[in-house]
Amino acid sequence: MQPVIPIHGQNAAPQAAMHSALPAKDSVNLSAETSTATSRPLAPLQKLIVIGFMGGNVNASNTVHPEALLIRTLQESHPLAVHAAIFANRHGETALKTILQFLDKDKDGHLSDDEKKAARIAIFGHSWGASETIWLSRKLNQLGIPVLLTVQVDSVQKRSQNDEEIPPNVHEAVNFYQSEGLLHGRSQIIATDPEKTKILGNYESSYRQNRVSCAGYPWYARAFMKRHIQIENDPAIWSRIEALILAKIS
């Protein structure tokens, strides 16, 4: 039986096709194996925890949006290697609790140092969801929990948050943005501690010539936030994000 994908929200919209740059590949075998060198069993790999955040006021169940579709694709393609969950960006606290539950292997309600060190986490989001991505990473930093990767797509800073400075518990961070629309994302992210965090890049996209379909979105979004939702629906962007996350599985 396939694991249930945690979806937090209501009012599901029609399903859309998700573009992927990589073919589905076999899930990582998480069962203990025997090393020929030592003849002792190897410890099972910690599942990769992937958390996605929707932009704006979008519910997590709205599968018109590629954020939700990517989470579904990852969980269905790699059920033995991935814990994946999608949230509305107003549910950051729920996302944090979900991560802590995933990491609490002995279910004693407390994370040991070993459980924290074993954490393998990737977080991504669009718009306000990108801002929530860094908020969540900062909360994990306060708890001493590492994050392998953060991805921001046209990040729009939420009130009382800082989506520019990446906390030192994040190993790698990448930022995708556009600057042509009335609503556009942050053009640069920086590492709080460059010795601990590698900024993979701040990548700008243009949609003056590159037409991206936003079918299924409300008319006002297509009229007033066209570029902002075009980058959200750009299959090239999500192919790169998927590849970055898949690289963290093995």
Residue pairs with C-beta under 8 A, 6 or more apart in sequence:
2 75
2 76
2 79
3 75
3 79
3 83
5 71
5 72
5 75
5 76
5 84
5 85
5 86
6 84
6 85
6 86
6 98
7 60
7 61
7 68
7 85
7 86
8 60
8 61
8 85
8 86
8 87
8 88
8 91
8 94
9 54
9 58
9 59
9 60
9 61
9 62
9 87
9 88
10 59
10 61
11 59
11 61
11 62
12 59
12 61
12 62
12 63
13 61
13 62
13 63
13 64
13 216
14 63
14 64
14 216
15 63
15 69
16 63
16 64
16 66
16 69
16 215
16 216
18 66
18 69
18 70
18 72
18 73
18 238
19 235
19 238
19 239
20 73
20 238
20 239
20 242
21 239
21 240
21 242
21 243
22 239
22 242
22 243
22 246
24 77
25 77
25 246
27 77
27 78
27 79
27 80
27 81
28 45
28 78
28 80
28 81
28 249
28 250
29 80
30 44
30 45
30 47
30 80
30 81
31 44
32 41
32 42
32 43
32 44
33 41
33 42
34 40
34 41
34 42
35 41
35 42
45 81
46 118
46 119
46 120
47 80
47 81
47 82
47 83
47 102
47 120
48 81
48 82
48 83
48 120
48 121
48 122
48 148
48 245
48 248
48 249
49 82
49 83
49 84
49 99
49 102
49 103
49 119
49 120
49 121
49 122
50 71
50 74
50 82
50 83
50 84
50 85
50 121
50 122
50 123
50 124
50 245
51 84
51 85
51 86
51 87
51 95
51 98
51 99
51 121
51 122
51 123
51 124
51 133
51 136
52 67
52 68
52 70
52 71
52 84
52 85
52 86
52 87
52 123
52 124
52 125
52 129
53 67
53 86
53 87
53 88
53 89
53 92
53 95
53 123
53 124
53 125
53 126
53 128
53 129
53 130
53 132
53 133
53 136
54 60
54 62
54 65
54 67
54 68
54 86
54 87
54 88
54 89
54 125
54 126
54 129
55 65
55 67
55 89
55 125
55 126
55 127
55 128
55 129
55 130
55 154
55 156
55 232
56 89
56 127
56 128
57 88
57 90
58 65
58 88
59 88
60 68
60 86
60 87
60 88
60 91
61 68
62 68
63 69
63 72
64 216
64 217
65 126
65 232
66 232
66 233
66 238
67 86
67 124
67 125
67 126
67 129
67 232
68 86
70 124
70 238
70 241
70 242
71 84
71 85
71 86
72 84
73 242
74 82
74 84
74 242
74 245
75 82
75 83
75 84
78 249
81 249
82 249
83 102
85 95
85 98
87 94
87 95
89 125
89 127
89 128
89 129
89 131
89 132
89 158
92 132
92 135
92 136
92 139
95 132
95 136
96 136
96 139
96 140
99 119
99 121
99 140
99 145
100 111
103 111
103 115
103 116
103 118
103 119
103 145
104 110
104 111
104 115
105 115
106 112
106 115
111 143
111 145
113 144
116 143
116 144
116 145
116 146
117 146
119 140
119 145
119 146
119 147
120 148
120 248
121 140
121 145
121 146
121 147
121 148
121 149
122 147
122 148
122 149
122 150
122 151
122 244
122 245
122 248
123 133
123 136
123 137
123 147
123 149
123 150
123 151
124 130
124 133
124 149
124 150
124 151
124 152
124 153
124 241
124 245
125 131
125 132
125 133
125 151
125 152
125 153
125 155
126 153
126 154
126 232
127 153
127 154
127 155
127 156
127 185
127 228
127 232
128 156
128 158
130 151
130 152
130 153
130 154
130 155
130 156
130 163
130 185
130 186
131 152
131 155
131 156
131 157
131 158
131 161
131 163
132 158
132 161
133 150
133 151
133 152
133 155
133 163
134 150
134 152
134 155
134 161
134 162
134 163
134 165
134 166
134 167
135 158
135 161
135 163
137 147
137 150
137 166
137 167
137 169
137 170
138 162
138 167
140 146
140 147
140 169
141 147
141 167
141 168
141 169
141 170
144 169
145 169
146 169
146 170
146 171
147 169
147 170
147 171
148 171
148 172
148 248
149 170
149 171
149 172
149 173
149 174
149 244
149 245
149 248
150 166
150 170
150 172
150 173
150 174
151 173
151 174
151 176
151 241
151 244
151 245
152 163
152 173
152 174
152 175
152 176
152 177
152 185
152 186
152 189
153 176
153 177
153 185
153 231
153 232
153 237
153 241
154 176
154 177
154 178
154 184
154 185
154 228
154 231
154 232
155 163
155 175
155 177
155 185
155 186
155 189
156 163
156 183
156 185
156 186
157 163
157 164
157 186
163 186
163 189
164 186
164 188
164 189
164 190
165 189
165 190
165 191
165 192
166 173
166 189
166 190
166 191
166 192
166 197
166 199
167 192
167 197
168 191
168 192
168 193
168 196
168 197
169 196
170 191
170 196
170 197
171 196
171 197
171 198
172 197
172 198
172 199
172 200
173 189
173 191
173 197
173 198
173 199
173 200
174 199
174 200
174 201
174 203
174 244
175 185
175 186
175 187
175 188
175 189
175 199
175 201
175 202
175 203
176 185
176 203
176 205
176 231
176 237
176 240
176 241
177 184
177 185
177 186
177 187
177 202
177 203
177 204
177 205
177 231
178 184
178 185
178 204
178 205
178 206
178 207
178 227
178 228
178 230
178 231
179 185
179 187
179 204
180 206
180 207
180 208
180 227
181 225
181 226
181 227
181 228
182 224
182 225
182 227
182 228
183 224
183 225
183 227
183 228
184 227
184 228
185 228
185 231
187 202
187 204
188 202
189 199
189 202
190 199
191 197
191 198
191 199
200 244
205 231
205 234
205 237
207 226
207 227
207 230
207 231
207 234
210 230
210 234
212 230
212 231
212 233
212 234
212 235
213 233
214 221
214 222
214 226
214 229
214 230
214 233
217 229
221 229
222 229
231 237
